[in-house]
Amino acid sequence: MSTAGGSATSATAFVVTGPPALQLISRQPLAQATAAPVGGAVALTFSQAVSSATAGQLRVWGSQRSGRQAGPPTGGGSATLRLAPAPRFAPSEVVSVSVPATVQSPAGASARPVVYQFRAAAGRATAQFTTTFPLPLISQPRRTTLGDVDNDGDLDVLVGAYDGVNLCRNNGPTTFGPATLLNVRQEYDSSGRPLLADIDNDGDLDLLSANTYGAAIRRNDGSGNFTGTESLEFPGTNEMQVGDVDADGDLDLLTANADANSVSIRLNDGLGRFAVATL
């Protein structure tokens, strides 16, 4: 056997063991929790200490506010990592947590990858809807998506319509600015299914827009300005979702493709660039 420290031989069989695996043994909030405190920290306890150098590999993403929570978590060098949301989670926001294998113990043991989700608590209400606040006129609206795209603490509205994706910025509790048509249609015939996700882990919500022939990707500069001309080709995309399917600390893309009778998975390289794999 050869190691960095030298070589040795043995006349009898032997077993080489490494450091014990780093295992997640408890978590708060729990997986699939439906009423987690909006300002509560994500707290993860492991079977042994986590090195300070790798604690920042923990990933927590919001789906409506700021995308990836920047952190870093506290507790590096101990067995418990805590990451308090800044900003706080939005009521009923779905939050994703990923512990990739790059989280390690001081001895170099890698974490067993874990990915899970929970939902932030919604406030108490009477469930009576009595007031309507019309948005600016948009031609043939099809689907809406909420997200704080300009990181100002309130939820803006994106509307997928026949002519593309329209952004209406939230200017206050009951006031929205004029609709801005985003450059996502290109040669496609509709952009009716917008999705917000922090695909490049820079702390803001980027835009993915599904259409008949694929998906357009527009990157957020942090102020709600979407740039780029990237597109991914899929045959007849009906729906998209994101999630860390390979537990490596970034959000991958899944699409349902009606025309090809298939589901496609594109793995993220960590910079928002997607390779191809198909189920």
N, C-alpha and C positions, 0 to 999 in steps of 0.2 A: 504494500500500500504506500502511495506517495501523497504527501501533503505539502503545504507551503513550508512546514517546519522540517521536512526531510522525508526519508523513506525507511520502511521497515518490512520485515517478512515474518511469517509465523508458520510453524509446521502443523498447527491445528486450526480448525475453522474458527472464525470469530465474526462478530456482528459489529458493524460501525453504526453508532446512533448519533443523531444530531440533537440540538436543543429541542425541548418539548414544544409542541405547536402552541401558538397563541390563539386562544379560543375566547369568543365572546360569551360571557356567562349570564349577563343581565343587561337590560336596556330600558330606558325611559325616554319618551313614551314607548309603550309596547307596540309591537307590530300590529297593524290594522286598528290601532286605537282610533276612536271617532270623535273624541272630545279632548284633545291635548291642549294644555294652556297655550294661548297665543304667544305669550312671552316666556314660556318655559324652556329651559335648556334641554338639548339632547344629551343624555348622559349614558355612556357605555362603559361597562365594567368587564375587564378581561381576566383571564386565568393567571396572568402575571403582568408585570410592569410593561408599559409601552415606552419605547425610547423617545426622548424629546425630539430627536432628529426626524422621526417618521410620523409623529402624531398628526402633523398637518396634512397627511394623506387621507384622513377621514373626510368624506364628502357629505354635505347636507345641501339639498336643493329645494327651494320653494317653487311652486308652479305659478304663483301669481305675483310675488314680490321678490325682486332682486336676483332671481335665479340662484346660483350657488352662494351659500353663506360663506363669507370670506374667512371668518375665524381669525387666527388659528384657535383650535380648542385649547382649553387649559387642562392641566393634569399630566402633561408629558413627563415621563420618569416615574409615574405611578401607574396603578392598575385601572384607574378610572379617568376617562376623557369626558369633558363637558364642553359643549358649544352652545352659547346663548344666541338666539336669533337677533340679528341687527340688520334691517328693521325686524319688528315683531311679525310673526306670521299673520296673514289675513284670516278673518273668520272663515272656517270651513275649507281652508287651503289644504291641498294635498302636498305632503312633504315626503321626499325620498331621502333615504340614508344609505350610504355605501361604505363598507369597510373592505378595501382591496387588500391583496396580499402584500402590498408595499408598506402597510402598517406592520411594524416589527417590534420585537422585544429588544432590550439592550444586547442580548446574546445573539441576535440575528434570526430568531425564529419568526417566520412569517405568519400573519393572521390567516385563519381560515376565512375566505371571503364570505361576506354576508351583505345582502341587499334587502331592504324592507321599506314599507311606507306606513304613514299614519296621517290622520286628518286633524287639523286644528279645530278647536271648539268654535261653534257659532254662538252668538249672543242670544239671550232669551228674547222672544218676540211673540206677538199675538197671532202671527201667521195670517194677518189680514192685509191685503194689498189694495190700497185705496188711492194712490197717487201715481200719475203717469208723467214721465219726463221724456218727451219725444226727442230723438236724436235728429241731427240734420238729415235732409233728404238724401237717400242712397238708392240707386237703381237696383231693383230686384235683389234685396238682401236675402241671404241663404242661411248663414250661420254666424253666431257671435262668440267672441272669446274675450275674457277679462284678464288684464294683467297690468302691473305698474311698469310700463315700458320706459318712462322717463325718470324713474326712481325719485319721485317727489312725494311718495307716501299715500297716493290714492290710486284707484284702479281705473285704467283707461279701457276703452272699448275698441276692439277690432271687429269689423263686420266683413265677412266674405260675401261678395256679391258677384253678379255676372261680369261686371267690368273690372274686377280685381278685389284687392283687400283695401278697405277704407279704415283709417285710424281717426278716432274721435278722442281727443285728450280731455281728461277730467280736470276741470278748472274749479271745482268746488263740489259741495254735496249734491247740488241739483243742476249744475251747469256743465255742459260739454262744448268744446270748441268745434269749429267747422270740420267736416269730414275731409281728410287728406287721402287721396288715392295713392297707394304705395306702388312702386314699380315691381310688380310680381307677375303680371299676366304674361308678358312676352308673347310667344306665338301660340300659347295655349288658349283654349276656348272658355275657361272659367277658373276662378280661384275661390271656390266656395268653402274651403275647409282650412282656415288658418289655425296654427298651433304655435304656442309660445314656449320656449325652453332655452336654457342656457347651455347651448351645445359646445361652446368654446371655453367654459369655466372662467369667465372673466367678470362675473357678478352682475350681469344684466340679461334680460330676456330677449333672445333672438327669435326670428320669425321663420317658420316653415309653412308653406302653403301648398296644399295638395290640389291637383287638378287632373284632367283626363289623361295626360301623358306623363305625369310624374309629380315632382315637388320642387318649388323654388325655395332657396335659402337666402335670407337677408340678415346680415349681422347688425346688431344694435351697438351704437357707439356709447351707450350709457345714458343718453339724453332722449332716447326715443326716435333717433334718426337711423333709418335702416338703409344699408348700402350693400353693394355687391350685385353680381349677376349669376351666381351659382345656381345650377339646377341639376336634379337627379332624374333619370328616366326610369319610369315604372309603367307598365301597361294597365291603364285604367285604375288609378289609385282612388279608392273610396274612403279610406280612413287611415290616420297615422297616429302613432303613440311613441313616446320616448321612455327609455328606462335603461338602467345599467345592466344589460343582460349578461355581460361577461364579467361583471364585478371587478372592473379595473379602474373605477373612479371617474368615468365620464358617461354621458347619456348617449345611448345608441338609438337607432331609428328603426321602427317596425312599420310596415305598410301593408294594407290589405288591397290586393290587386284583382279586381273583379274580372277584367278581360282575360287575364292569364290564369285565373283560378288558382292563385298562389298568395302566400304571405312572404314578404321579403324582409330580411334583417340586414341592416347595414351597420357595421361596427365602427364606432368613433375612434379616431386615432388620438384623441385628447385635445385636438385643435379644431374640432368641428368638421373634419374631413372624414367621409364615410366610405369604407370599403364595401364590397358586395358579398353577401351570402344569402341564399334563398332556401326556405323550408319547402 
